[in-house]
Amino acid sequence: MTGEPDDVVRKEQLYQAFKSYCREERISIPTKQEFTETLTEDPQIEASRRTPEPGADQVPCYVGVRSRAS
């Protein structure tokens, strides 16, 4: 989490990565809604529709988050 408005990650991408982490750690996987609610409790993170890549369509994203792959 960076809190930077230019750092944007697709919701689905981050949720899938988190689900993989949960499986590896053998912890329960929250629903996507629960994940979003918990993540956006941080005032630096927001859920919004953005264009994460130039020329792409707007998709549901988390703003203020950067993936390790970025």
mmCIF file as Biopython writes it, N, C-alpha, C and O atoms, coordinates in Angstrom:
data_model
#
loop_
_atom_site.group_PDB
_atom_site.id
_atom_site.type_symbol
_atom_site.label_atom_id
_atom_site.label_alt_id
_atom_site.label_comp_id
_atom_site.label_asym_id
_atom_site.label_entity_id
_atom_site.label_seq_id
_atom_site.pdbx_PDB_ins_code
_atom_site.Cartn_x
_atom_site.Cartn_y
_atom_site.Cartn_z
_atom_site.occupancy
_atom_site.B_iso_or_equiv
_atom_site.auth_seq_id
_atom_site.auth_asym_id
_atom_site.pdbx_PDB_model_num
ATOM 1   N N  . MET A ? 1  ? 0.850   -1.167  0.000   1.0 0.0 1  A 1 
ATOM 2   C CA . MET A ? 1  ? 0.000   0.000   0.000   1.0 0.0 1  A 1 
ATOM 3   C C  . MET A ? 1  ? 0.895   1.229   0.000   1.0 0.0 1  A 1 
ATOM 4   O O  . MET A ? 1  ? 1.816   1.353   0.806   1.0 0.0 1  A 1 
ATOM 5   N N  . THR A ? 2  ? 0.601   2.126   -0.918  1.0 0.0 2  A 1 
ATOM 6   C CA . THR A ? 2  ? 1.422   3.326   -1.036  1.0 0.0 2  A 1 
ATOM 7   C C  . THR A ? 2  ? 0.656   4.605   -0.730  1.0 0.0 2  A 1 
ATOM 8   O O  . THR A ? 2  ? 1.242   5.595   -0.294  1.0 0.0 2  A 1 
ATOM 9   N N  . GLY A ? 3  ? -0.647  4.583   -0.957  1.0 0.0 3  A 1 
ATOM 10  C CA . GLY A ? 3  ? -1.444  5.782   -0.793  1.0 0.0 3  A 1 
ATOM 11  C C  . GLY A ? 3  ? -1.303  6.753   -1.951  1.0 0.0 3  A 1 
ATOM 12  O O  . GLY A ? 3  ? -1.932  7.811   -1.948  1.0 0.0 3  A 1 
ATOM 13  N N  . GLU A ? 4  ? -0.487  6.412   -2.939  1.0 0.0 4  A 1 
ATOM 14  C CA . GLU A ? 4  ? -0.258  7.284   -4.086  1.0 0.0 4  A 1 
ATOM 15  C C  . GLU A ? 4  ? -1.380  7.128   -5.108  1.0 0.0 4  A 1 
ATOM 16  O O  . GLU A ? 4  ? -1.705  6.002   -5.486  1.0 0.0 4  A 1 
ATOM 17  N N  . PRO A ? 5  ? -1.983  8.232   -5.569  1.0 0.0 5  A 1 
ATOM 18  C CA . PRO A ? 5  ? -3.106  8.139   -6.503  1.0 0.0 5  A 1 
ATOM 19  C C  . PRO A ? 5  ? -2.737  7.574   -7.876  1.0 0.0 5  A 1 
ATOM 20  O O  . PRO A ? 5  ? -3.620  7.154   -8.624  1.0 0.0 5  A 1 
ATOM 21  N N  . ASP A ? 6  ? -1.450  7.558   -8.215  1.0 0.0 6  A 1 
ATOM 22  C CA . ASP A ? 6  ? -1.026  6.987   -9.493  1.0 0.0 6  A 1 
ATOM 23  C C  . ASP A ? 6  ? -0.787  5.480   -9.420  1.0 0.0 6  A 1 
ATOM 24  O O  . ASP A ? 6  ? -0.617  4.829   -10.451 1.0 0.0 6  A 1 
ATOM 25  N N  . ASP A ? 7  ? -0.773  4.926   -8.213  1.0 0.0 7  A 1 
ATOM 26  C CA . ASP A ? 7  ? -0.585  3.485   -8.043  1.0 0.0 7  A 1 
ATOM 27  C C  . ASP A ? 7  ? -1.949  2.813   -8.085  1.0 0.0 7  A 1 
ATOM 28  O O  . ASP A ? 7  ? -2.785  3.011   -7.203  1.0 0.0 7  A 1 
ATOM 29  N N  . VAL A ? 8  ? -2.158  2.012   -9.129  1.0 0.0 8  A 1 
ATOM 30  C CA . VAL A ? 8  ? -3.462  1.398   -9.384  1.0 0.0 8  A 1 
ATOM 31  C C  . VAL A ? 8  ? -3.258  -0.081  -9.703  1.0 0.0 8  A 1 
ATOM 32  O O  . VAL A ? 8  ? -2.386  -0.444  -10.492 1.0 0.0 8  A 1 
ATOM 33  N N  . VAL A ? 9  ? -4.076  -0.925  -9.079  1.0 0.0 9  A 1 
ATOM 34  C CA . VAL A ? 9  ? -4.045  -2.362  -9.327  1.0 0.0 9  A 1 
ATOM 35  C C  . VAL A ? 9  ? -5.466  -2.825  -9.591  1.0 0.0 9  A 1 
ATOM 36  O O  . VAL A ? 9  ? -6.396  -2.433  -8.888  1.0 0.0 9  A 1 
ATOM 37  N N  . ARG A ? 10 ? -5.629  -3.658  -10.605 1.0 0.0 10 A 1 
ATOM 38  C CA . ARG A ? 10 ? -6.953  -4.239  -10.867 1.0 0.0 10 A 1 
ATOM 39  C C  . ARG A ? 10 ? -7.405  -5.031  -9.650  1.0 0.0 10 A 1 
ATOM 40  O O  . ARG A ? 10 ? -6.626  -5.778  -9.058  1.0 0.0 10 A 1 
ATOM 41  N N  . LYS A ? 11 ? -8.677  -4.859  -9.283  1.0 0.0 11 A 1 
ATOM 42  C CA . LYS A ? 11 ? -9.219  -5.578  -8.133  1.0 0.0 11 A 1 
ATOM 43  C C  . LYS A ? 11 ? -9.040  -7.085  -8.284  1.0 0.0 11 A 1 
ATOM 44  O O  . LYS A ? 11 ? -8.596  -7.763  -7.358  1.0 0.0 11 A 1 
ATOM 45  N N  . GLU A ? 12 ? -9.388  -7.593  -9.447  1.0 0.0 12 A 1 
ATOM 46  C CA . GLU A ? 12 ? -9.320  -9.041  -9.663  1.0 0.0 12 A 1 
ATOM 47  C C  . GLU A ? 12 ? -7.889  -9.553  -9.536  1.0 0.0 12 A 1 
ATOM 48  O O  . GLU A ? 12 ? -7.665  -10.621 -8.965  1.0 0.0 12 A 1 
ATOM 49  N N  . GLN A ? 13 ? -6.933  -8.816  -10.053 1.0 0.0 13 A 1 
ATOM 50  C CA . GLN A ? 13 ? -5.528  -9.216  -9.975  1.0 0.0 13 A 1 
ATOM 51  C C  . GLN A ? 13 ? -5.061  -9.316  -8.523  1.0 0.0 13 A 1 
ATOM 52  O O  . GLN A ? 13 ? -4.434  -10.302 -8.137  1.0 0.0 13 A 1 
ATOM 53  N N  . LEU A ? 14 ? -5.364  -8.305  -7.728  1.0 0.0 14 A 1 
ATOM 54  C CA . LEU A ? 14 ? -4.922  -8.298  -6.334  1.0 0.0 14 A 1 
ATOM 55  C C  . LEU A ? 14 ? -5.656  -9.363  -5.529  1.0 0.0 14 A 1 
ATOM 56  O O  . LEU A ? 14 ? -5.053  -10.026 -4.685  1.0 0.0 14 A 1 
ATOM 57  N N  . TYR A ? 15 ? -6.944  -9.533  -5.781  1.0 0.0 15 A 1 
ATOM 58  C CA . TYR A ? 15 ? -7.709  -10.534 -5.041  1.0 0.0 15 A 1 
ATOM 59  C C  . TYR A ? 15 ? -7.206  -11.945 -5.353  1.0 0.0 15 A 1 
ATOM 60  O O  . TYR A ? 15 ? -7.093  -12.773 -4.450  1.0 0.0 15 A 1 
ATOM 61  N N  . GLN A ? 16 ? -6.907  -12.222 -6.615  1.0 0.0 16 A 1 
ATOM 62  C CA . GLN A ? 16 ? -6.400  -13.555 -6.977  1.0 0.0 16 A 1 
ATOM 63  C C  . GLN A ? 16 ? -5.046  -13.814 -6.308  1.0 0.0 16 A 1 
ATOM 64  O O  . GLN A ? 16 ? -4.792  -14.923 -5.837  1.0 0.0 16 A 1 
ATOM 65  N N  . ALA A ? 17 ? -4.191  -12.816 -6.265  1.0 0.0 17 A 1 
ATOM 66  C CA . ALA A ? 17 ? -2.891  -12.960 -5.598  1.0 0.0 17 A 1 
ATOM 67  C C  . ALA A ? 17 ? -3.090  -13.210 -4.106  1.0 0.0 17 A 1 
ATOM 68  O O  . ALA A ? 17 ? -2.385  -14.023 -3.509  1.0 0.0 17 A 1 
ATOM 69  N N  . PHE A ? 18 ? -4.047  -12.513 -3.508  1.0 0.0 18 A 1 
ATOM 70  C CA . PHE A ? 18 ? -4.311  -12.700 -2.083  1.0 0.0 18 A 1 
ATOM 71  C C  . PHE A ? 18 ? -4.881  -14.092 -1.815  1.0 0.0 18 A 1 
ATOM 72  O O  . PHE A ? 18 ? -4.526  -14.722 -0.819  1.0 0.0 18 A 1 
ATOM 73  N N  . LYS A ? 19 ? -5.751  -14.571 -2.683  1.0 0.0 19 A 1 
ATOM 74  C CA . LYS A ? 19 ? -6.299  -15.921 -2.523  1.0 0.0 19 A 1 
ATOM 75  C C  . LYS A ? 19 ? -5.182  -16.965 -2.589  1.0 0.0 19 A 1 
ATOM 76  O O  . LYS A ? 19 ? -5.180  -17.925 -1.819  1.0 0.0 19 A 1 
ATOM 77  N N  . SER A ? 20 ? -4.247  -16.778 -3.500  1.0 0.0 20 A 1 
ATOM 78  C CA . SER A ? 20 ? -3.105  -17.705 -3.591  1.0 0.0 20 A 1 
ATOM 79  C C  . SER A ? 20 ? -2.296  -17.696 -2.299  1.0 0.0 20 A 1 
ATOM 80  O O  . SER A ? 20 ? -1.885  -18.743 -1.800  1.0 0.0 20 A 1 
ATOM 81  N N  . TYR A ? 21 ? -2.076  -16.504 -1.771  1.0 0.0 21 A 1 
ATOM 82  C CA . TYR A ? 21 ? -1.362  -16.375 -0.493  1.0 0.0 21 A 1 
ATOM 83  C C  . TYR A ? 21 ? -2.110  -17.113 0.616   1.0 0.0 21 A 1 
ATOM 84  O O  . TYR A ? 21 ? -1.499  -17.835 1.404   1.0 0.0 21 A 1 
ATOM 85  N N  . CYS A ? 22 ? -3.413  -16.935 0.678   1.0 0.0 22 A 1 
ATOM 86  C CA . CYS A ? 22 ? -4.209  -17.595 1.716   1.0 0.0 22 A 1 
ATOM 87  C C  . CYS A ? 22 ? -4.112  -19.112 1.603   1.0 0.0 22 A 1 
ATOM 88  O O  . CYS A ? 22 ? -3.988  -19.808 2.611   1.0 0.0 22 A 1 
ATOM 89  N N  . ARG A ? 23 ? -4.170  -19.622 0.377   1.0 0.0 23 A 1 
ATOM 90  C CA . ARG A ? 23 ? -4.042  -21.078 0.178   1.0 0.0 23 A 1 
ATOM 91  C C  . ARG A ? 23 ? -2.682  -21.571 0.652   1.0 0.0 23 A 1 
ATOM 92  O O  . ARG A ? 23 ? -2.590  -22.588 1.339   1.0 0.0 23 A 1 
ATOM 93  N N  . GLU A ? 24 ? -1.627  -20.852 0.287   1.0 0.0 24 A 1 
ATOM 94  C CA . GLU A ? 24 ? -0.272  -21.237 0.699   1.0 0.0 24 A 1 
ATOM 95  C C  . GLU A ? 24 ? -0.135  -21.244 2.218   1.0 0.0 24 A 1 
ATOM 96  O O  . GLU A ? 24 ? 0.507   -22.124 2.792   1.0 0.0 24 A 1 
ATOM 97  N N  . GLU A ? 25 ? -0.738  -20.264 2.850   1.0 0.0 25 A 1 
ATOM 98  C CA . GLU A ? 25 ? -0.635  -20.130 4.308   1.0 0.0 25 A 1 
ATOM 99  C C  . GLU A ? 25 ? -1.710  -20.915 5.057   1.0 0.0 25 A 1 
ATOM 100 O O  . GLU A ? 25 ? -1.737  -20.949 6.287   1.0 0.0 25 A 1 
ATOM 101 N N  . ARG A ? 26 ? -2.594  -21.544 4.282   1.0 0.0 26 A 1 
ATOM 102 C CA . ARG A ? 26 ? -3.688  -22.347 4.841   1.0 0.0 26 A 1 
ATOM 103 C C  . ARG A ? 26 ? -4.559  -21.536 5.809   1.0 0.0 26 A 1 
ATOM 104 O O  . ARG A ? 26 ? -4.873  -21.970 6.917   1.0 0.0 26 A 1 
ATOM 105 N N  . ILE A ? 27 ? -4.934  -20.340 5.340   1.0 0.0 27 A 1 
ATOM 106 C CA . ILE A ? 27 ? -5.852  -19.512 6.113   1.0 0.0 27 A 1 
ATOM 107 C C  . ILE A ? 27 ? -7.126  -19.322 5.292   1.0 0.0 27 A 1 
ATOM 108 O O  . ILE A ? 27 ? -7.112  -19.463 4.069   1.0 0.0 27 A 1 
ATOM 109 N N  . SER A ? 28 ? -8.209  -19.004 5.966   1.0 0.0 28 A 1 
ATOM 110 C CA . SER A ? 28 ? -9.483  -18.874 5.268   1.0 0.0 28 A 1 
ATOM 111 C C  . SER A ? 28 ? -9.441  -17.695 4.297   1.0 0.0 28 A 1 
ATOM 112 O O  . SER A ? 28 ? -8.802  -16.673 4.548   1.0 0.0 28 A 1 
ATOM 113 N N  . ILE A ? 29 ? -10.139 -17.874 3.190   1.0 0.0 29 A 1 
ATOM 114 C CA . ILE A ? 29 ? -10.165 -16.858 2.137   1.0 0.0 29 A 1 
ATOM 115 C C  . ILE A ? 29 ? -11.433 -16.033 2.284   1.0 0.0 29 A 1 
ATOM 116 O O  . ILE A ? 29 ? -12.535 -16.578 2.214   1.0 0.0 29 A 1 
ATOM 117 N N  . PRO A ? 30 ? -11.293 -14.725 2.486   1.0 0.0 30 A 1 
ATOM 118 C CA . PRO A ? 30 ? -12.487 -13.882 2.568   1.0 0.0 30 A 1 
ATOM 119 C C  . PRO A ? 30 ? -13.126 -13.745 1.188   1.0 0.0 30 A 1 
ATOM 120 O O  . PRO A ? 30 ? -12.476 -13.970 0.167   1.0 0.0 30 A 1 
ATOM 121 N N  . THR A ? 31 ? -14.381 -13.380 1.169   1.0 0.0 31 A 1 
ATOM 122 C CA . THR A ? 31 ? -15.020 -13.084 -0.114  1.0 0.0 31 A 1 
ATOM 123 C C  . THR A ? 31 ? -14.378 -11.830 -0.688  1.0 0.0 31 A 1 
ATOM 124 O O  . THR A ? 31 ? -13.689 -11.097 0.023   1.0 0.0 31 A 1 
ATOM 125 N N  . LYS A ? 32 ? -14.603 -11.586 -1.964  1.0 0.0 32 A 1 
ATOM 126 C CA . LYS A ? 32 ? -14.044 -10.382 -2.584  1.0 0.0 32 A 1 
ATOM 127 C C  . LYS A ? 32 ? -14.599 -9.129  -1.906  1.0 0.0 32 A 1 
ATOM 128 O O  . LYS A ? 32 ? -13.885 -8.141  -1.730  1.0 0.0 32 A 1 
ATOM 129 N N  . GLN A ? 33 ? -15.877 -9.180  -1.529  1.0 0.0 33 A 1 
ATOM 130 C CA . GLN A ? 33 ? -16.478 -8.027  -0.846  1.0 0.0 33 A 1 
ATOM 131 C C  . GLN A ? 33 ? -15.814 -7.797  0.506   1.0 0.0 33 A 1 
ATOM 132 O O  . GLN A ? 33 ? -15.513 -6.657  0.857   1.0 0.0 33 A 1 
ATOM 133 N N  . GLU A ? 34 ? -15.583 -8.854  1.263   1.0 0.0 34 A 1 
ATOM 134 C CA . GLU A ? 34 ? -14.921 -8.713  2.566   1.0 0.0 34 A 1 
ATOM 135 C C  . GLU A ? 34 ? -13.497 -8.181  2.397   1.0 0.0 34 A 1 
ATOM 136 O O  . GLU A ? 34 ? -13.043 -7.332  3.164   1.0 0.0 34 A 1 
ATOM 137 N N  . PHE A ? 35 ? -12.804 -8.691  1.383   1.0 0.0 35 A 1 
ATOM 138 C CA . PHE A ? 35 ? -11.451 -8.241  1.100   1.0 0.0 35 A 1 
ATOM 139 C C  . PHE A ? 35 ? -11.440 -6.744  0.800   1.0 0.0 35 A 1 
ATOM 140 O O  . PHE A ? 35 ? -10.614 -6.004  1.335   1.0 0.0 35 A 1 
ATOM 141 N N  . THR A ? 36 ? -12.362 -6.303  -0.058  1.0 0.0 36 A 1 
ATOM 142 C CA . THR A ? 36 ? -12.445 -4.886  -0.418  1.0 0.0 36 A 1 
ATOM 143 C C  . THR A ? 36 ? -12.785 -4.034  0.800   1.0 0.0 36 A 1 
ATOM 144 O O  . THR A ? 36 ? -12.180 -2.984  1.012   1.0 0.0 36 A 1 
ATOM 145 N N  . GLU A ? 37 ? -13.748 -4.480  1.599   1.0 0.0 37 A 1 
ATOM 146 C CA . GLU A ? 37 ? -14.137 -3.710  2.783   1.0 0.0 37 A 1 
ATOM 147 C C  . GLU A ? 37 ? -12.964 -3.544  3.738   1.0 0.0 37 A 1 
ATOM 148 O O  . GLU A ? 37 ? -12.744 -2.457  4.273   1.0 0.0 37 A 1 
ATOM 149 N N  . THR A ? 38 ? -12.217 -4.613  3.952   1.0 0.0 38 A 1 
ATOM 150 C CA . THR A ? 38 ? -11.076 -4.555  4.865   1.0 0.0 38 A 1 
ATOM 151 C C  . THR A ? 38 ? -9.966  -3.669  4.291   1.0 0.0 38 A 1 
ATOM 152 O O  . THR A ? 38 ? -9.412  -2.827  4.998   1.0 0.0 38 A 1 
ATOM 153 N N  . LEU A ? 39 ? -9.651  -3.859  3.025   1.0 0.0 39 A 1 
ATOM 154 C CA . LEU A ? 39 ? -8.585  -3.085  2.397   1.0 0.0 39 A 1 
ATOM 155 C C  . LEU A ? 39 ? -8.901  -1.596  2.391   1.0 0.0 39 A 1 
ATOM 156 O O  . LEU A ? 39 ? -8.025  -0.775  2.664   1.0 0.0 39 A 1 
ATOM 157 N N  . THR A ? 40 ? -10.134 -1.245  2.087   1.0 0.0 40 A 1 
ATOM 158 C CA . THR A ? 40 ? -10.485 0.173   1.973   1.0 0.0 40 A 1 
ATOM 159 C C  . THR A ? 40 ? -10.795 0.827   3.318   1.0 0.0 40 A 1 
ATOM 160 O O  . THR A ? 40 ? -11.167 1.999   3.365   1.0 0.0 40 A 1 
ATOM 161 N N  . GLU A ? 41 ? -10.644 0.079   4.407   1.0 0.0 41 A 1 
ATOM 162 C CA . GLU A ? 41 ? -10.705 0.716   5.729   1.0 0.0 41 A 1 
ATOM 163 C C  . GLU A ? 41 ? -9.523  1.662   5.906   1.0 0.0 41 A 1 
ATOM 164 O O  . GLU A ? 41 ? -9.597  2.625   6.669   1.0 0.0 41 A 1 
ATOM 165 N N  . ASP A ? 42 ? -8.439  1.382   5.200   1.0 0.0 42 A 1 
ATOM 166 C CA . ASP A ? 42 ? -7.282  2.269   5.210   1.0 0.0 42 A 1 
ATOM 167 C C  . ASP A ? 42 ? -7.647  3.515   4.404   1.0 0.0 42 A 1 
ATOM 168 O O  . ASP A ? 42 ? -8.007  3.391   3.233   1.0 0.0 42 A 1 
ATOM 169 N N  . PRO A ? 43 ? -7.566  4.703   4.987   1.0 0.0 43 A 1 
ATOM 170 C CA . PRO A ? 43 ? -7.982  5.917   4.267   1.0 0.0 43 A 1 
ATOM 171 C C  . PRO A ? 43 ? -7.124  6.240   3.043   1.0 0.0 43 A 1 
ATOM 172 O O  . PRO A ? 43 ? -7.507  7.079   2.227   1.0 0.0 43 A 1 
ATOM 173 N N  . GLN A ? 44 ? -5.964  5.584   2.904   1.0 0.0 44 A 1 
ATOM 174 C CA . GLN A ? 44 ? -5.105  5.826   1.748   1.0 0.0 44 A 1 
ATOM 175 C C  . GLN A ? 44 ? -5.497  4.969   0.545   1.0 0.0 44 A 1 
ATOM 176 O O  . GLN A ? 44 ? -4.987  5.174   -0.556  1.0 0.0 44 A 1 
ATOM 177 N N  . ILE A ? 45 ? -6.404  4.007   0.754   1.0 0.0 45 A 1 
ATOM 178 C CA . ILE A ? 45 ? -6.790  3.070   -0.297  1.0 0.0 45 A 1 
ATOM 179 C C  . ILE A ? 45 ? -8.244  3.318   -0.666  1.0 0.0 45 A 1 
ATOM 180 O O  . ILE A ? 45 ? -9.093  3.489   0.210   1.0 0.0 45 A 1 
ATOM 181 N N  . GLU A ? 46 ? -8.529  3.338   -1.960  1.0 0.0 46 A 1 
ATOM 182 C CA . GLU A ? 46 ? -9.917  3.476   -2.398  1.0 0.0 46 A 1 
ATOM 183 C C  . GLU A ? 46 ? -10.209 2.491   -3.516  1.0 0.0 46 A 1 
ATOM 184 O O  . GLU A ? 46 ? -9.314  2.077   -4.253  1.0 0.0 46 A 1 
ATOM 185 N N  . ALA A ? 47 ? -11.464 2.130   -3.625  1.0 0.0 47 A 1 
ATOM 186 C CA . ALA A ? 47 ? -11.934 1.301   -4.727  1.0 0.0 47 A 1 
ATOM 187 C C  . ALA A ? 47 ? -12.555 2.233   -5.754  1.0 0.0 47 A 1 
ATOM 188 O O  . ALA A ? 47 ? -13.380 3.081   -5.414  1.0 0.0 47 A 1 
ATOM 189 N N  . SER A ? 48 ? -12.159 2.075   -7.006  1.0 0.0 48 A 1 
ATOM 190 C CA . SER A ? 48 ? -12.620 2.981   -8.048  1.0 0.0 48 A 1 
ATOM 191 C C  . SER A ? 48 ? -12.491 2.299   -9.394  1.0 0.0 48 A 1 
ATOM 192 O O  . SER A ? 48 ? -11.815 1.277   -9.516  1.0 0.0 48 A 1 
ATOM 193 N N  . ARG A ? 49 ? -13.129 2.854   -10.394 1.0 0.0 49 A 1 
ATOM 194 C CA . ARG A ? 49 ? -12.935 2.380   -11.770 1.0 0.0 49 A 1 
ATOM 195 C C  . ARG A ? 49 ? -11.846 3.248   -12.382 1.0 0.0 49 A 1 
ATOM 196 O O  . ARG A ? 49 ? -11.946 4.475   -12.388 1.0 0.0 49 A 1 
ATOM 197 N N  . ARG A ? 50 ? -10.816 2.607   -12.891 1.0 0.0 50 A 1 
ATOM 198 C CA . ARG A ? 50 ? -9.681  3.328   -13.479 1.0 0.0 50 A 1 
ATOM 199 C C  . ARG A ? 50 ? -9.217  2.606   -14.738 1.0 0.0 50 A 1 
ATOM 200 O O  . ARG A ? 50 ? -9.670  1.507   -15.057 1.0 0.0 50 A 1 
ATOM 201 N N  . THR A ? 51 ? -8.311  3.254   -15.430 1.0 0.0 51 A 1 
ATOM 202 C CA . THR A ? 51 ? -7.654  2.671   -16.593 1.0 0.0 51 A 1 
ATOM 203 C C  . THR A ? 51 ? -6.231  2.327   -16.152 1.0 0.0 51 A 1 
ATOM 204 O O  . THR A ? 51 ? -5.358  3.194   -16.158 1.0 0.0 51 A 1 
ATOM 205 N N  . PRO A ? 52 ? -5.990  1.073   -15.771 1.0 0.0 52 A 1 
ATOM 206 C CA . PRO A ? 52 ? -4.681  0.729   -15.208 1.0 0.0 52 A 1 
ATOM 207 C C  . PRO A ? 52 ? -3.540  0.734   -16.221 1.0 0.0 52 A 1 
ATOM 208 O O  . PRO A ? 52 ? -2.387  0.950   -15.848 1.0 0.0 52 A 1 
ATOM 209 N N  . GLU A ? 53 ? -3.845  0.499   -17.495 1.0 0.0 53 A 1 
ATOM 210 C CA . GLU A ? 53 ? -2.820  0.529   -18.532 1.0 0.0 53 A 1 
ATOM 211 C C  . GLU A ? 53 ? -3.274  1.500   -19.621 1.0 0.0 53 A 1 
ATOM 212 O O  . GLU A ? 53 ? -4.469  1.601   -19.897 1.0 0.0 53 A 1 
ATOM 213 N N  . PRO A ? 54 ? -2.345  2.205   -20.234 1.0 0.0 54 A 1 
ATOM 214 C CA . PRO A ? 54 ? -2.719  3.116   -21.325 1.0 0.0 54 A 1 
ATOM 215 C C  . PRO A ? 54 ? -3.456  2.358   -22.433 1.0 0.0 54 A 1 
ATOM 216 O O  . PRO A ? 54 ? -3.035  1.280   -22.853 1.0 0.0 54 A 1 
ATOM 217 N N  . GLY A ? 55 ? -4.546  2.935   -22.890 1.0 0.0 55 A 1 
ATOM 218 C CA . GLY A ? 55 ? -5.325  2.339   -23.962 1.0 0.0 55 A 1 
ATOM 219 C C  . GLY A ? 55 ? -6.314  1.287   -23.522 1.0 0.0 55 A 1 
ATOM 220 O O  . GLY A ? 55 ? -7.080  0.787   -24.346 1.0 0.0 55 A 1 
ATOM 221 N N  . ALA A ? 56 ? -6.323  0.933   -22.246 1.0 0.0 56 A 1 
ATOM 222 C CA . ALA A ? 56 ? -7.238  -0.082  -21.728 1.0 0.0 56 A 1 
ATOM 223 C C  . ALA A ? 56 ? -8.568  0.565   -21.346 1.0 0.0 56 A 1 
ATOM 224 O O  . ALA A ? 56 ? -8.656  1.784   -21.199 1.0 0.0 56 A 1 
ATOM 225 N N  . ASP A ? 57 ? -9.590  -0.257  -21.188 1.0 0.0 57 A 1 
ATOM 226 C CA . ASP A ? 57 ? -10.875 0.219   -20.690 1.0 0.0 57 A 1 
ATOM 227 C C  . ASP A ? 57 ? -10.798 0.405   -19.183 1.0 0.0 57 A 1 
ATOM 228 O O  . ASP A ? 57 ? -9.921  -0.145  -18.516 1.0 0.0 57 A 1 
ATOM 229 N N  . GLN A ? 58 ? -11.731 1.190   -18.661 1.0 0.0 58 A 1 
ATOM 230 C CA . GLN A ? 58 ? -11.811 1.338   -17.211 1.0 0.0 58 A 1 
ATOM 231 C C  . GLN A ? 58 ? -12.310 0.040   -16.606 1.0 0.0 58 A 1 
ATOM 232 O O  . GLN A ? 58 ? -13.237 -0.585  -17.119 1.0 0.0 58 A 1 
ATOM 233 N N  . VAL A ? 59 ? -11.680 -0.359  -15.503 1.0 0.0 59 A 1 
ATOM 234 C CA . VAL A ? 59 ? -12.047 -1.578  -14.787 1.0 0.0 59 A 1 
ATOM 235 C C  . VAL A ? 59 ? -12.015 -1.291  -13.292 1.0 0.0 59 A 1 
ATOM 236 O O  . VAL A ? 59 ? -11.410 -0.306  -12.868 1.0 0.0 59 A 1 
ATOM 237 N N  . PRO A ? 60 ? -12.658 -2.139  -12.483 1.0 0.0 60 A 1 
ATOM 238 C CA . PRO A ? 60 ? -12.585 -1.958  -11.036 1.0 0.0 60 A 1 
ATOM 239 C C  . PRO A ? 60 ? -11.140 -2.109  -10.551 1.0 0.0 60 A 1 
ATOM 240 O O  . PRO A ? 60 ? -10.468 -3.093  -10.861 1.0 0.0 60 A 1 
ATOM 241 N N  . CYS A ? 61 ? -10.681 -1.126  -9.793  1.0 0.0 61 A 1 
ATOM 242 C CA . CYS A ? 61 ? -9.298  -1.107  -9.311  1.0 0.0 61 A 1 
ATOM 243 C C  . CYS A ? 61 ? -9.240  -0.655  -7.859  1.0 0.0 61 A 1 
ATOM 244 O O  . CYS A ? 61 ? -10.190 -0.098  -7.310  1.0 0.0 61 A 1 
ATOM 245 N N  . TYR A ? 62 ? -8.092  -0.919  -7.269  1.0 0.0 62 A 1 
ATOM 246 C CA . TYR A ? 62 ? -7.738  -0.319  -5.987  1.0 0.0 62 A 1 
ATOM 247 C C  . TYR A ? 62 ? -6.736  0.773   -6.296  1.0 0.0 62 A 1 
ATOM 248 O O  . TYR A ? 62 ? -5.780  0.556   -7.041  1.0 0.0 62 A 1 
ATOM 249 N N  . VAL A ? 63 ? -6.953  1.938   -5.728  1.0 0.0 63 A 1 
ATOM 250 C CA . VAL A ? 63 ? -6.077  3.084   -5.929  1.0 0.0 63 A 1 
ATOM 251 C C  . VAL A ? 63 ? -5.289  3.294   -4.640  1.0 0.0 63 A 1 
ATOM 252 O O  . VAL A ? 63 ? -5.848  3.263   -3.544  1.0 0.0 63 A 1 
ATOM 253 N N  . GLY A ? 64 ? -3.985  3.506   -4.790  1.0 0.0 64 A 1 
ATOM 254 C CA . GLY A ? 64 ? -3.126  3.657   -3.626  1.0 0.0 64 A 1 
ATOM 255 C C  . GLY A ? 64 ? -2.421  2.359   -3.273  1.0 0.0 64 A 1 
ATOM 256 O O  . GLY A ? 64 ? -1.870  2.204   -2.183  1.0 0.0 64 A 1 
ATOM 257 N N  . VAL A ? 65 ? -2.451  1.410   -4.241  1.0 0.0 65 A 1 
ATOM 258 C CA . VAL A ? 65 ? -1.834  0.103   -4.043  1.0 0.0 65 A 1 
ATOM 259 C C  . VAL A ? 65 ? -0.960  -0.177  -5.265  1.0 0.0 65 A 1 
ATOM 260 O O  . VAL A ? 65 ? -1.324  0.144   -6.396  1.0 0.0 65 A 1 
ATOM 261 N N  . ARG A ? 66 ? 0.191   -0.778  -5.014  1.0 0.0 66 A 1 
ATOM 262 C CA . ARG A ? 66 ? 1.081   -1.178  -6.105  1.0 0.0 66 A 1 
ATOM 263 C C  . ARG A ? 66 ? 1.389   -2.656  -5.911  1.0 0.0 66 A 1 
ATOM 264 O O  . ARG A ? 66 ? 1.664   -3.102  -4.798  1.0 0.0 66 A 1 
ATOM 265 N N  . SER A ? 67 ? 1.341   -3.401  -6.989  1.0 0.0 67 A 1 
ATOM 266 C CA . SER A ? 67 ? 1.695   -4.816  -6.895  1.0 0.0 67 A 1 
ATOM 267 C C  . SER A ? 67 ? 3.209   -4.953  -6.969  1.0 0.0 67 A 1 
ATOM 268 O O  . SER A ? 67 ? 3.891   -4.065  -7.480  1.0 0.0 67 A 1 
ATOM 269 N N  . ARG A ? 68 ? 3.724   -6.038  -6.470  1.0 0.0 68 A 1 
ATOM 270 C CA . ARG A ? 68 ? 5.173   -6.257  -6.513  1.0 0.0 68 A 1 
ATOM 271 C C  . ARG A ? 68 ? 5.673   -6.346  -7.942  1.0 0.0 68 A 1 
ATOM 272 O O  . ARG A ? 68 ? 6.831   -6.038  -8.224  1.0 0.0 68 A 1 
ATOM 273 N N  . ALA A ? 69 ? 4.786   -6.771  -8.851  1.0 0.0 69 A 1 
ATOM 274 C CA . ALA A ? 69 ? 5.169   -6.891  -10.258 1.0 0.0 69 A 1 
ATOM 275 C C  . ALA A ? 69 ? 5.295   -5.527  -10.925 1.0 0.0 69 A 1 
ATOM 276 O O  . ALA A ? 69 ? 5.894   -5.424  -11.996 1.0 0.0 69 A 1 
ATOM 277 N N  . SER A ? 70 ? 4.739   -4.467  -10.312 1.0 0.0 70 A 1 
ATOM 278 C CA . SER A ? 70 ? 4.761   -3.120  -10.916 1.0 0.0 70 A 1 
ATOM 279 C C  . SER A ? 70 ? 6.136   -2.504  -10.806 1.0 0.0 70 A 1 
ATOM 280 O O  . SER A ? 70 ? 6.346   -1.378  -11.257 1.0 0.0 70 A 1 
#
